[in-house]
Amino acid sequence: MKEKMSEPVYEWEATLQRLHAVLEEQYSLYRREVICETTYLEAIRAIDKALGEVEMAIFQGSFSLTKSSSEHTLKQENR
């Protein structure tokens, strides 16, 4: 029986998982009325900003973006 090798966890994946866990915890606190809406919204605003930064960093370094732009450049140079 072959064992399935675990795939590496990238730093951005771990960061997204942590941010998601914090987001869920804040929502849980809000739903249980442990924190008020204002406190909840302030907390998630910071989390949302961090999520956006991670997502943009992932997108900017993505293979598909690099590949598609380099292919476009090669086509332009060959004309």
C-alpha positions in Angstrom: 0.0 0.0 0.0 1.4 3.3 -1.0 1.4 6.1 1.5 0.2 9.5 0.2 3.0 12.0 0.7 1.8 15.2 2.2 2.2 18.3 0.1 4.3 21.1 1.5 2.5 23.9 3.2 3.6 27.2 1.9 4.0 30.2 4.1 1.1 32.0 2.5 -1.1 29.0 3.1 -0.3 28.9 6.8 -0.9 32.6 7.0 -4.3 32.3 5.3 -5.2 29.5 7.7 -4.2 31.6 10.7 -6.1 34.6 9.5 -9.2 32.5 8.7 -9.1 31.0 12.2 -8.9 34.5 13.8 -11.8 35.6 11.6 -13.9 32.6 12.7 -13.1 33.3 16.4 -14.0 37.0 16.1 -17.3 36.0 14.4 -18.0 33.5 17.2 -17.4 36.1 19.8 -19.7 38.5 18.1 -22.5 35.9 17.6 -22.3 35.0 21.3 -22.5 38.7 22.1 -19.1 38.7 23.9 -18.0 41.6 21.7 -20.1 44.4 20.2 -20.6 45.0 16.5 -18.1 47.9 16.5 -15.4 45.8 18.1 -16.1 43.0 15.7 -15.9 45.3 12.6 -12.7 46.9 13.8 -11.1 43.5 14.3 -12.2 42.1 10.9 -11.1 45.2 9.1 -7.5 44.5 10.1 -7.9 40.8 9.2 -9.5 41.7 5.8 -6.6 44.0 5.0 -4.0 41.3 5.9 -5.9 38.8 3.7 -5.9 41.2 0.8 -2.1 41.7 1.2 -1.5 38.0 1.2 -3.8 37.4 -1.8 -2.1 40.1 -3.8 1.3 38.7 -3.0 0.2 35.3 -4.2 -1.3 36.7 -7.4 1.8 38.8 -8.2 4.1 35.8 -7.9 1.8 33.4 -9.6 3.1 31.2 -12.4 0.1 31.8 -14.7 0.6 35.6 -14.5 4.4 35.3 -15.2 3.8 32.8 -18.0 1.1 34.7 -19.7 2.9 38.0 -19.7 6.2 36.4 -21.0 4.3 34.6 -23.8 2.7 37.9 -24.8 6.1 39.6 -24.8 7.6 36.9 -27.0 4.7 37.3 -29.5 5.3 41.0 -29.6 9.0 40.6 -30.2 8.5 38.1 -33.0 6.3 40.5 -35.0 
